[in-house]
Amino acid sequence: LTALLQQYATDHAGISSVALVELSGDHRRAVLNGDNVLVSASTYKLFVAYSTLVRIENGKWNWTDKILDDGRDLAACFSDMIKYSSNDCAEAMGKKIGYSVIDGEIHTIGCTNSSIVGKNGYAVTSANDLALFLAQLQTGQMLTQQTSRDTLINAMKQNIYRSGIPSGVSYEVADKVGFIDDVLNDAAIVYSPNGPYVLVIMTKGSSWATIADLANKVETLREQ
């Protein structure tokens, strides 16, 4: 699997970083430039979602809290942020918590290469951080309530941007994409019948079709 990622990156321009983590079975892991700190694009919204769910669990926030002047409450904004990648909702929720506060909270769960405060005006993350985040989400190692984890996973399953990893695999996918300028990222949990796995593909100057093709090749090799 590692050799596949390396060869694919050699043959296809724009593949910046990839992380594959199997959550059951052989628990295999394959990584390409996994700790490279890269522009996150809207994958940072996973981190806003995490800090939001922390506040729901500790009772500081309620789903009926008003978030935007257009009347959307926290429940609607949370859904819009993940399903439709709403920038307005992400910015409102992020500012209400505080970006530096969110950074501290995600560093506590191990995502130490990630920052919403970011660099040069861009939020940053790494494939390994996103893979760690999604692995903890799926296996119940983050947050304290399954309902919280299900809220985020179910929203990711309804993400409308499906041209990347979901288009390349045969199974249900919960994912969050990010795209800005020539950056295209996809961070996914793939629900294979052989057990779920996490696949994160971060690119610069590539295409959704290339991301889908790489995801398909990963799936094919895993099942041989």
Solvent accessible surface area in square Angstrom, and as a share of the most:
residue,aa,sasa,rsa
1,L,41,0.20
2,T,56,0.33
3,A,71,0.55
4,L,36,0.18
5,L,2,0.01
6,Q,96,0.43
7,Q,100,0.45
8,Y,8,0.03
9,A,27,0.21
10,T,108,0.63
11,D,88,0.46
12,H,62,0.28
13,A,93,0.72
14,G,22,0.21
15,I,17,0.09
16,S,27,0.17
17,S,0,0.00
18,V,0,0.00
19,A,0,0.00
20,L,0,0.00
21,V,23,0.13
22,E,7,0.03
23,L,24,0.12
24,S,39,0.25
25,G,65,0.63
26,D,113,0.59
27,H,118,0.53
28,R,94,0.34
29,R,127,0.46
30,A,1,0.01
31,V,44,0.25
32,L,22,0.11
33,N,75,0.38
34,G,5,0.05
35,D,91,0.47
36,N,68,0.35
37,V,61,0.35
38,L,47,0.23
39,V,41,0.24
40,S,0,0.00
41,A,13,0.10
42,S,16,0.10
43,T,0,0.00
44,Y,32,0.12
45,K,0,0.00
46,L,0,0.00
47,F,1,0.00
48,V,0,0.00
49,A,0,0.00
50,Y,20,0.08
51,S,0,0.00
52,T,0,0.00
53,L,1,0.00
54,V,39,0.22
55,R,32,0.12
56,I,35,0.18
57,E,36,0.16
58,N,79,0.40
59,G,53,0.51
60,K,149,0.63
61,W,23,0.08
62,N,86,0.44
63,W,76,0.27
64,T,102,0.59
65,D,40,0.21
66,K,138,0.59
67,I,26,0.13
68,L,36,0.18
69,D,159,0.82
70,D,95,0.49
71,G,40,0.38
72,R,70,0.25
73,D,34,0.18
74,L,0,0.00
75,A,45,0.35
76,A,38,0.29
77,C,0,0.00
78,F,4,0.02
79,S,33,0.21
80,D,28,0.14
81,M,0,0.00
82,I,0,0.00
83,K,39,0.16
84,Y,103,0.39
85,S,15,0.09
86,S,20,0.13
87,N,87,0.45
88,D,88,0.46
89,C,0,0.00
90,A,0,0.00
91,E,77,0.34
92,A,27,0.21
93,M,0,0.00
94,G,0,0.00
95,K,139,0.59
96,K,107,0.45
97,I,17,0.09
98,G,21,0.20
99,Y,61,0.23
100,S,80,0.51
101,V,67,0.38
102,I,0,0.00
103,D,12,0.06
104,G,39,0.37
105,E,41,0.18
106,I,0,0.00
107,H,71,0.32
108,T,116,0.67
109,I,29,0.15
110,G,31,0.30
111,C,0,0.00
112,T,92,0.54
113,N,47,0.24
114,S,1,0.01
115,S,23,0.15
116,I,15,0.08
117,V,89,0.51
118,G,20,0.19
119,K,123,0.52
120,N,147,0.76
121,G,77,0.74
122,Y,82,0.31
123,A,18,0.14
124,V,11,0.06
125,T,0,0.00
126,S,0,0.00
127,A,0,0.00
128,N,28,0.15
129,D,7,0.04
130,L,0,0.00
131,A,0,0.00
132,L,66,0.33
133,F,0,0.00
134,L,0,0.00
135,A,13,0.10
136,Q,24,0.11
137,L,1,0.00
138,Q,51,0.23
139,T,63,0.37
140,G,31,0.29
141,Q,129,0.57
142,M,4,0.02
143,L,25,0.12
144,T,113,0.66
145,Q,80,0.36
146,Q,93,0.41
147,T,96,0.56
148,S,6,0.04
149,R,24,0.09
150,D,55,0.29
151,T,50,0.29
152,L,0,0.00
153,I,13,0.07
154,N,73,0.37
155,A,8,0.06
156,M,0,0.00
157,K,62,0.26
158,Q,95,0.42
159,N,4,0.02
160,I,93,0.47
161,Y,75,0.29
162,R,76,0.28
163,S,63,0.41
164,G,0,0.00
165,I,0,0.00
166,P,22,0.14
167,S,74,0.48
168,G,7,0.07
169,V,16,0.09
170,S,84,0.55
171,Y,62,0.24
172,E,97,0.43
173,V,2,0.01
174,A,0,0.00
175,D,0,0.00
176,K,0,0.00
177,V,1,0.00
178,G,0,0.00
179,F,88,0.37
180,I,70,0.35
181,D,120,0.62
182,D,65,0.34
183,V,12,0.07
184,L,28,0.14
185,N,1,0.00
186,D,0,0.00
187,A,0,0.00
188,A,0,0.00
189,I,0,0.00
190,V,0,0.00
191,Y,50,0.19
192,S,8,0.05
193,P,106,0.67
194,N,98,0.50
195,G,13,0.13
196,P,35,0.22
197,Y,0,0.00
198,V,0,0.00
199,L,0,0.00
200,V,0,0.00
201,I,0,0.00
202,M,1,0.00
203,T,3,0.02
204,K,119,0.50
205,G,51,0.49
206,S,29,0.19
207,S,43,0.28
208,W,57,0.20
209,A,75,0.58
210,T,26,0.15
211,I,0,0.00
212,A,13,0.10
213,D,51,0.27
214,L,1,0.00
215,A,0,0.00
216,N,66,0.34
217,K,82,0.35
218,V,0,0.00
219,E,11,0.05
220,T,71,0.42
221,L,60,0.30
222,R,24,0.09
223,E,73,0.33
224,Q,166,0.74
